[in-house]
Amino acid sequence: MKAEKRKKTVKTIKIDVDKCNGCQACEVICSALHAAPAYSSNNPARARIRVIRDPLADVYVPVYAGEYTAAECAGRDKYTIDGKEYEECAFCRASCPSRDFFKEPDSGLPLKCDMCESDPALSEPMCVQWCLADALTYEEREEEVVEDVTQADIEIGLESLANMHGWQKVMDTVARMSKKG
C-alpha cells in the first residue's frame, strides 16, 4: 500500500507524574467505558491506561496503550526513580508478546487507547475527566504525517471489529459503505 502525506490531528494525553497519586480512577473509568455494553462492568485488565505503582516509594506513573508490536523490543534499559530500579518495559506503551499489559483478557487481542472516541463524541477522554489530581491533560495538535498502512494493520483492525460485532455485521457494513462510494 502506498504511503500518503497529509495533515492529521494528533491527540495525546500529557502525563504529569508529579501530580499522580495512584488512585487508579483512570483505569476504572476506562475499563467501564470499554465494557460491552458501555458501563456494564469494570475490569481494569480491559483498561487502555495503567498506573505503574510503587506506593512505598510514592511513585505512580500512568501509561496509556500505544501501538501493537509483534516482536519484543531490544531495549532492556533500567531507570532509577528515587533510588528504585524500574525496567524499561514498565513504562512502554506497546502491547507486545513479552507481557500481558494492554491485551484483551478474553481474546488476547492488543488494546490501544482510542482517546474515548465515541458517539456522541466526548470533549476529552474519560481518564482525563476523571483524574482528580489533574495528572492527565488532553492535547490536540496538527502535524503533517506520512501514513503507511500495512495489510497486517488492516487485518488486526478487522479481526478486532469481528470479535466485537461479528463477521456478518462487519461484512454488511463494508458492503453498505462501498455502495456509497
C-alpha positions in Angstrom: 0.0 0.0 0.0 1.2 3.5 -0.9 2.3 6.0 1.9 0.4 9.2 1.9 1.5 12.6 3.2 -1.3 14.7 4.8 -2.3 16.8 7.8 -3.5 14.9 10.8 -4.9 15.9 14.2 -2.7 14.2 16.7 -4.4 13.5 20.0 -2.3 12.9 23.1 -2.6 12.7 26.8 0.1 14.6 28.6 1.1 12.9 31.9 2.4 14.8 34.9 3.8 12.1 37.1 4.5 14.6 39.9 0.7 15.1 40.3 -0.4 11.4 40.0 -1.5 10.0 43.4 -2.0 6.4 42.2 -5.8 6.4 42.8 -6.4 4.4 39.5 -9.7 6.3 38.7 -8.4 6.5 35.2 -8.2 2.7 34.9 -11.7 2.2 36.4 -13.5 4.6 34.1 -11.6 3.4 31.0 -12.5 -0.2 31.7 -16.1 0.7 32.4 -16.4 2.8 29.2 -14.9 0.0 27.1 -17.1 -2.7 28.6 -19.8 -4.2 26.3 -22.3 -2.6 26.7 -20.6 0.5 28.0 -20.5 0.9 31.8 -22.0 -2.6 32.4 -18.9 -3.8 34.2 -15.5 -2.9 35.5 -12.4 -4.9 34.7 -9.2 -2.9 34.9 -7.5 -5.6 32.8 -9.5 -4.1 29.9 -8.3 -0.5 30.6 -6.3 1.2 27.9 -4.4 3.0 30.7 -2.4 1.5 33.6 -0.8 3.1 36.6 2.6 1.7 37.4 2.6 1.8 41.2 5.2 1.7 43.9 3.2 3.1 46.9 6.1 2.7 49.4 8.3 5.0 47.3 5.3 7.2 46.4 5.9 6.6 42.7 2.9 6.5 40.4 3.2 6.6 36.6 0.2 6.5 34.3 0.9 4.8 30.9 -1.7 4.6 28.2 -1.8 1.9 25.5 0.0 2.6 22.2 0.6 0.6 19.1 0.8 -3.2 18.9 4.2 -4.7 18.2 4.6 -8.2 17.0 8.1 -8.6 18.4 9.8 -8.0 21.7 11.9 -4.9 21.8 15.6 -4.9 22.2 15.5 -2.2 24.9 16.2 -3.6 28.3 17.4 -0.3 29.9 16.7 0.3 33.6 15.5 3.6 35.1 16.2 4.7 38.7 13.5 6.8 40.3 14.0 7.8 43.9 16.6 5.0 44.4 14.4 2.2 42.9 15.2 0.5 39.6 12.4 0.0 37.0 12.7 -1.9 33.8 12.1 0.0 30.6 9.1 -2.3 29.9 7.2 -0.8 32.8 6.9 2.5 31.0 6.4 1.1 27.5 3.0 1.9 25.8 3.2 -1.1 23.4 1.2 -4.3 23.5 3.8 -7.0 22.8 4.5 -10.7 23.3 6.7 -10.3 26.4 4.0 -9.1 28.8 0.2 -9.1 29.4 -0.3 -5.4 29.7 -2.7 -3.9 27.1 -4.2 -7.1 25.9 -7.9 -8.0 25.9 -8.2 -10.6 28.8 -10.6 -12.9 27.0 -9.3 -12.9 23.4 -5.7 -11.8 23.9 -6.1 -9.1 21.2 -4.0 -6.0 21.6 -5.6 -2.9 23.2 -4.9 0.6 22.1 -6.1 3.9 23.6 -8.7 5.3 21.3 -9.0 8.6 23.2 -12.6 7.6 24.0 -13.8 8.3 20.5 -17.5 7.5 20.7 -20.9 8.6 19.6 -21.7 11.1 20.8 -18.2 12.5 20.8 -16.6 13.4 24.1 -14.7 16.7 24.6 -11.7 14.8 26.1 -11.0 11.2 27.2 -12.8 9.9 30.3 -9.5 9.2 32.1 -8.7 12.9 31.8 -12.1 14.0 33.0 -11.9 11.6 36.0 -8.4 12.5 37.1 -9.0 14.5 40.3 -5.3 15.2 40.7 -5.0 16.8 37.2 -2.1 14.5 36.3 -3.6 13.8 32.9 -4.2 16.6 30.3 -5.7 16.1 26.8 -3.9 17.8 23.9 -4.6 18.1 20.2 -2.2 19.4 17.6 -1.9 19.4 13.8 1.0 17.6 12.2 2.0 16.7 8.7 2.4 12.9 8.6 3.3 10.1 6.3 1.0 7.2 6.9 1.9 3.7 5.7 -1.0 1.3 6.4 0.1 -2.4 6.2 -2.1 -5.3 5.3 -1.4 -6.7 8.8 -2.7 -3.4 10.4 -6.0 -3.8 8.4 -6.3 -7.5 9.4 -5.8 -6.7 13.1 -8.5 -4.0 12.9 -11.0 -6.2 11.1 -10.4 -9.1 13.4 -11.0 -6.8 16.4 -14.2 -5.5 14.9 -15.4 -9.0 14.0 -14.7 -10.2 17.6 -16.7 -7.3 18.9 -19.6 -7.2 16.4 -19.4 -10.5 14.4 -18.2 -11.1 10.9 -21.6 -10.7 9.3 -22.1 -7.1 10.7 -18.6 -6.2 9.6 -19.2 -7.5 6.0 -22.6 -5.9 5.8 -21.1 -2.5 6.9 -18.3 -2.8 4.4 -20.8 -3.7 1.6 -23.0 -0.7 2.6 -20.0 1.7 2.7 -18.7 0.5 -0.7 -22.0 1.4 -2.3 -21.8 4.9 -1.0 -18.6 5.1 -2.8 
